[in-house]
């Protein structure tokens, strides 16, 4: 028996709560046509100071749950889920922006595709009255979640969804505020939950919006990044590190081109650029190393296999960090050779004005090489620890560790 429990979080929504409740109740015949036997409607009054709760009590068959104080959008939905009895859990806003008439279609997708999460996408081509600023914000956040989760989605913050109850433990914990939906989207991608999107129209809300573009947008960004860091840190830190390494490569290529062209003097901007390249090189290796290290620590903490790396699938037969050993030794060697050659030129009478760039380059090579070599040692230790339990079980079973 399939039961859909729809949760409506409501905070000072007296202007539109009656209309949205009526619309949700009216979808029962269509739900039954699509394989949902029963509808349960739960309204969570999140500490309203108007007549929202009183209006809801006029509807027979609607469950009203009241928070004594305002606890937040996400908290209200989680309270509703905890009291719901359906195997399918849905939610939508109380302001009339989302069309409850599309719940039968969302449920149909969930059952036919065996999807754990079905999102009503406002950005998939259906009619939308979303203000331009919010539309741009949703595009930015959807692309950010897609990039960090290595899976393309169109609407990371939609407030109309259907979730299978048995998938809920994998989505929790979730925040209490308006960032409930983007964090759910981020966790769903990293938990490899079966996800589907289906287009829905979107209308302007009844009454004043409670969303602050700047404040809530900043909170969305922070929680998305922190959620990804809890799953795949190298995806964030490693991406920044490789970006800094790319800046270093571009600057060094320009400087080398100037030397080939016969330009031997660097002006103020040239000196600053070389300084920036040095900082980016050290910072890039450091951030990539930290990200990969944290990936091992996350794996150890959760007792699970290593998460996907920076690119979702490896570019090399072995992960990039496993090449840091020989790369580090190579850089140290090149740095020492470069420093020795510079010393020889200095003893031969070259002024320091001609040698400082070579000496700086040699020092950076040695420093970055030491970082890579040290990190390679850390990776070996963490890799051994991550395989320790598996190796213990294999030894106890009398199996060989040789491939």
C-alpha positions in Angstrom: 0.0 0.0 0.0 1.5 3.3 -1.1 0.8 6.3 1.2 1.9 9.8 0.4 2.5 12.1 3.4 2.7 15.7 2.3 4.2 18.1 4.9 3.5 21.9 4.6 5.8 24.1 6.8 3.9 27.3 7.6 5.0 30.4 9.4 2.6 33.4 9.4 0.8 32.2 6.2 -2.7 33.1 7.0 -3.2 34.7 3.6 -2.6 31.6 1.6 -2.7 28.5 3.9 -6.4 27.7 3.2 -6.0 27.8 -0.5 -2.9 25.5 -0.6 -4.5 23.0 1.8 -7.6 22.8 -0.4 -5.4 22.3 -3.5 -3.4 19.5 -1.8 -6.6 17.7 -0.7 -8.0 17.9 -4.2 -5.3 15.7 -5.7 -6.4 12.5 -4.0 -8.3 11.1 -7.1 -5.3 11.8 -9.3 -3.0 10.2 -6.8 -5.0 7.0 -6.8 -4.8 6.9 -10.7 -1.1 6.9 -10.4 -0.8 4.1 -7.8 -0.9 6.1 -4.5 -3.6 4.6 -2.3 -3.9 7.2 0.4 -2.9 10.9 1.0 -1.9 12.2 4.4 -1.6 16.0 4.9 0.4 17.4 7.7 0.7 21.1 8.4 3.5 22.2 10.8 2.8 25.6 12.2 6.3 26.9 13.0 5.5 29.4 15.8 3.1 31.6 13.7 1.9 34.8 15.3 -1.1 35.1 13.1 -4.2 32.9 12.5 -2.4 30.2 10.4 -3.1 27.4 12.9 -6.7 28.4 13.5 -7.4 28.3 9.7 -5.9 24.8 9.4 -8.1 23.4 12.2 -11.1 24.1 10.0 -10.1 21.3 7.6 -11.2 17.8 8.5 -8.6 15.1 8.0 -5.6 17.5 8.2 -3.0 16.9 10.9 -1.8 20.1 12.6 1.5 20.1 14.5 2.5 23.3 16.3 5.9 24.5 17.3 5.7 26.8 20.3 8.4 29.0 18.8 9.8 29.5 15.3 12.4 26.8 14.7 13.0 27.2 11.0 11.8 25.9 7.6 13.9 22.7 7.7 13.0 22.0 11.3 9.3 22.2 10.5 9.7 19.7 7.6 11.7 17.3 9.8 9.0 17.4 12.5 6.3 16.6 9.9 8.4 13.7 8.5 8.9 12.3 12.1 5.1 12.1 12.5 4.2 11.0 9.0 3.2 7.4 8.3 3.6 7.3 4.5 6.2 5.3 2.6 6.4 8.4 0.3 7.2 11.7 1.9 6.5 15.0 0.1 6.7 18.6 1.0 6.0 22.0 -0.5 5.7 25.6 0.7 2.5 27.2 2.1 2.7 30.3 -0.1 1.2 28.9 -3.3 4.5 29.0 -5.3 4.6 25.3 -5.9 1.7 23.3 -7.7 0.5 20.4 -5.5 -1.3 19.2 -8.6 2.1 17.8 -9.8 2.5 15.5 -6.8 0.8 12.6 -8.7 3.4 12.9 -11.4 6.3 13.1 -8.9 5.0 9.9 -7.2 4.6 8.2 -10.5 8.3 8.9 -11.4 9.3 7.7 -7.9 7.5 4.4 -8.3 8.2 3.7 -12.0 11.9 4.6 -11.9 12.4 3.3 -8.3 13.8 6.7 -7.5 14.6 7.6 -3.9 14.3 11.3 -4.5 12.1 13.2 -7.1 12.6 16.9 -7.3 10.1 19.2 -9.0 12.4 21.4 -11.0 11.5 25.0 -11.6 14.4 25.4 -14.0 13.6 22.7 -16.6 11.5 24.7 -19.0 8.1 24.8 -17.3 6.4 28.2 -16.9 8.0 30.2 -14.1 7.4 33.5 -12.5 10.6 33.4 -10.5 12.2 36.9 -10.1 15.3 37.4 -12.2 17.7 37.7 -9.2 16.5 34.5 -7.7 16.6 32.7 -11.0 20.2 33.7 -11.5 21.0 32.6 -7.9 19.3 29.2 -8.5 21.3 28.7 -11.7 24.5 29.5 -9.8 23.8 27.1 -7.0 22.6 24.3 -9.2 25.8 24.5 -11.3 27.9 24.6 -8.1 26.2 21.5 -6.7 26.5 19.8 -10.1 30.2 20.6 -10.2 31.0 19.6 -6.7 28.8 16.5 -6.9 29.9 15.4 -10.4 26.3 15.0 -11.5 24.2 17.4 -13.6 21.1 18.9 -11.8 18.9 21.8 -12.8 17.4 22.9 -9.5 19.2 22.3 -6.2 16.9 24.4 -4.0 13.4 23.3 -5.1 10.9 23.3 -2.3 8.7 20.6 -3.8 10.0 17.0 -3.6 9.0 13.4 -3.0 11.3 11.1 -1.0 11.1 7.4 -0.2 11.0 7.0 3.6 13.8 4.4 3.5 16.1 6.9 1.9 15.7 9.4 4.7 18.4 8.1 7.0 21.0 8.6 4.2 19.9 12.2 3.7 20.0 13.1 7.4 21.3 15.2 9.2 19.8 18.2 7.5 19.8 21.9 8.7 16.8 23.6 10.3 16.8 26.7 8.1 16.0 27.6 4.5 19.2 25.9 3.4 17.4 22.6 4.0 16.9 21.9 0.3 20.3 22.7 -1.2 22.0 20.6 1.6 19.6 17.7 0.8 20.5 18.0 -2.8 24.2 17.9 -2.0 24.0 15.0 0.3 21.8 13.1 -2.1 24.4 13.3 -4.8 27.3 12.2 -2.5 25.2 9.4 -1.0 24.6 8.1 -4.6 20.8 8.3 -4.0 18.7 7.6 -7.1 17.7 11.1 -8.1 15.1 12.3 -10.7 13.9 15.7 -11.7 10.6 16.5 -13.4 9.5 20.0 -14.6 7.0 22.0 -12.6 5.6 25.5 -13.1 6.4 28.1 -10.5 4.2 31.1 -9.4 5.0 34.2 -7.3 4.2 33.7 -3.7 1.2 35.0 -1.8 2.4 37.6 0.8 5.9 38.8 1.5 8.8 36.4 0.8 10.9 35.3 3.8 14.0 34.7 1.7 16.8 37.1 1.9 18.9 37.0 -1.3 22.1 38.0 0.3 21.9 36.5 3.7 20.3 33.2 2.7 22.4 33.0 -0.5 25.5 33.3 1.6 24.3 30.6 3.9 23.4 28.3 0.9 26.9 28.7 -0.4 28.6 28.0 3.0 26.5 24.9 3.7 26.9 23.4 0.2 30.7 23.7 0.4 30.9 22.4 4.0 28.6 19.5 3.1 30.9 18.6 0.2 34.0 18.9 2.5 32.4 16.2 4.7 32.3 13.8 1.8 35.0 14.6 -0.7 37.3 17.4 0.5 39.7 17.1 -2.4 36.9 18.1 -4.7 37.0 21.6 -3.2 40.5 22.0 -1.9 42.1 20.1 -4.7 40.2 22.1 -7.3 41.4 25.4 -5.7 45.0 23.9 -5.6 45.0 23.0 -9.2 43.6 26.4 -10.1 46.5 28.1 -8.2 48.9 25.7 -10.0 47.5 26.8 -13.3 48.1 30.4 -12.4 51.7 29.6 -11.6 52.1 27.8 -14.9 50.8 30.7 -16.9 53.0 33.3 -15.2 56.1 31.1 -15.6 55.3 30.6 -19.3 55.0 34.3 -19.8 58.3 34.9 -18.0 60.0 32.2 -20.0 58.7 33.7 -23.2 60.1 37.1 -22.3 63.5 35.5 -21.7 63.4 33.8 -25.1 62.4 37.1 -26.7 65.5 38.7 -25.2 63.7 40.7 -22.4 66.0 40.2 -19.4 64.7 42.9 -17.1 61.5 42.6 -15.2 59.6 45.7 -14.3 57.6 46.2 -11.0 54.7 44.2 -12.4 56.9 41.4 -13.5 58.5 41.1 -10.1 55.1 41.0 -8.5 53.9 38.4 -11.0 56.9 36.1 -10.1 56.2 36.6 -6.4 52.5 35.7 -7.0 53.6 32.6 -9.0 55.8 31.5 -6.1 53.0 31.9 -3.6 50.5 30.1 -5.8 52.8 27.2 -6.3 53.3 26.6 -2.6 49.6 27.3 -1.8 48.4 25.1 -4.6 50.4 22.0 -3.5 49.4 22.6 0.1 45.7 22.8 -0.6 45.7 19.8 -2.9 47.6 17.8 -0.3 45.2 18.8 2.5 42.2 17.9 0.4 43.6 14.4 -0.5 44.6 13.9 3.1 41.2 14.8 4.4 39.7 12.3 1.9 41.6 9.5 3.6 40.6 10.8 7.0 36.9 10.9 6.0 37.2 7.4 4.7 38.8 6.2 7.9 36.2 8.0 10.1 33.2 6.6 8.1 34.7 3.2 7.8 34.0 3.2 4.0 36.0 3.0 0.8 37.7 6.1 -0.5 35.3 8.6 -2.1 35.7 9.7 -5.7 38.6 12.1 -6.2 38.8 15.5 -7.8 37.6 14.5 -11.3 35.0 11.8 -10.4 37.0 9.2 -12.2 40.8 8.9 -12.2 42.8 10.5 -14.9 45.7 8.2 -14.0 45.9 4.5 -13.2 46.9 5.6 -9.7 45.4 8.7 -8.0 47.4 11.8 -8.5 48.7 12.0 -4.9 50.4 8.6 -5.3 52.7 10.2 -7.9 53.9 12.9 -5.4 56.8 10.7 -4.2 58.8 10.7 -7.4 57.5 14.1 -8.4 58.8 15.5 -5.1 62.2 13.9 -5.4 62.4 15.2 -9.0 61.6 18.7 -8.0 64.1 18.6 -5.1 66.8 17.4 -7.5 66.0 20.1 -10.0 66.0 22.7 -7.3 69.4 21.6 -6.0 70.9 21.5 -9.5 69.5 24.9 -10.3 70.9 26.3 -7.0 74.3 24.8 -7.7 74.4 26.2 -11.2 73.4 29.7 -9.9 76.2 29.4 -7.3 78.7 28.6 -10.1 77.6 31.6 -12.1 77.8 33.8 -9.0 81.4 32.6 -8.4 82.1 33.3 -12.0 81.2 36.9 -11.6 77.6 37.2 -12.5 75.8 39.9 -10.4 73.0 39.0 -8.1 70.6 41.1 -10.3 70.9 38.4 -13.0 70.7 35.5 -10.6 67.9 36.3 -8.2 65.1 34.8 -10.4 67.0 31.5 -10.8 67.7 31.3 -7.1 64.1 32.0 -6.3 63.0 29.3 -8.8 65.4 26.8 -7.3 64.2 27.5 -3.8 60.6 27.1 -4.9 61.3 23.8 -6.5 63.0 22.5 -3.4 60.2 23.7 -1.1 57.4 22.3 -3.3 59.3 19.1 -3.7 59.7 18.7 0.1 55.9 19.3 0.4 55.1 16.6 -2.1 57.5 14.1 -0.6 56.2 14.7 2.9 52.6 14.4 1.7 53.5 11.2 -0.2 54.7 9.6 3.1 51.4 10.7 4.8 49.4 9.1 2.0 51.2 5.8 2.3 50.5 5.7 6.1 46.8 6.7 5.7 46.4 4.2 2.8 47.8 1.4 5.0 45.5 2.4 7.8 42.5 2.4 5.5 43.2 -1.1 4.4 44.2 -2.4 7.8 40.9 -4.0 8.8 40.6 -5.7 5.4 44.2 -7.0 5.6 43.5 -8.3 9.2 40.5 -10.3 8.0 42.4 -11.6 5.0 45.3 -12.8 7.2 42.9 -14.4 9.7 41.3 -16.3 6.8 44.8 -17.5 5.7 44.7 -15.7 2.3 47.7 -14.3 0.6 48.2 -10.6 0.4 50.0 -10.9 -2.9 48.0 -9.9 -6.0 
